[in-house]
Amino acid sequence: MWELMVKGGWIMWPILACSVTAAALFIERVFHLHRAQIKQDDFLSGIYTIVNRGNTAEAVSICDQTPGPVAHIVRTGLLHADENRDELKLTITKAGLGEIPRLEKNLGGLLTIAQITPLLGLMGTVIGLTRVFMGMERAAPLAEIGDLSAGIWQALITTAVGLCVSIPSFAGYNFLLSRVERVTLNMEYAAEEVYRFLVYDRVLDGEAGDETL
């Protein structure tokens, strides 16, 4: 590995930095998106049961303890349940829109790395070929392979390593993007469900008291 770094020249260091950064961004996003996904049907069912018992404060507390955007949207709906229908709908929608940038955080950085590492490899290739032609010029007309091998090594290694970083980074970006889309769909579903519950299905305190009697 160290031999490849030496033969690739100084351009290998920014490519290596990109690879480490890409790995860190990918791992952080995988962990964050994993925590963002919950069994929303079970979660919503439990929240509905608690609210219908008249214990909204406990439901809000459970939302605070549950990670992920779905819990935040439900919490927002519960805290603004006394608003009229249009205001409640707008409040829940804004809460969902506010969660999207958090889900997409660092995805742009991963995509940027996937795009620039082949360019860094190409730069290394150009530098390596430049060294080859400079060696040929200095040693002409009796240039030997030893005079040219360093530049050829640099051209080949930097291109190969740049692609080896770019391809997994781009694949990781698309994988994370699909996870973000899945969480976003869950958020939309939860927003519609909690709105419907609070507007149409919630058992109000007076109704709960009548049922008890």
PyMOL commands that set and color helices and strands:
alter all, ss='L'
color gray80, all
select helices_A, chain A and resi 2-8+12-36+40-52+56-65+69-79+85-103+107-139+145-201+205-212
alter helices_A, ss='H'
color red, helices_A
deselect
rebuild
show_as cartoon
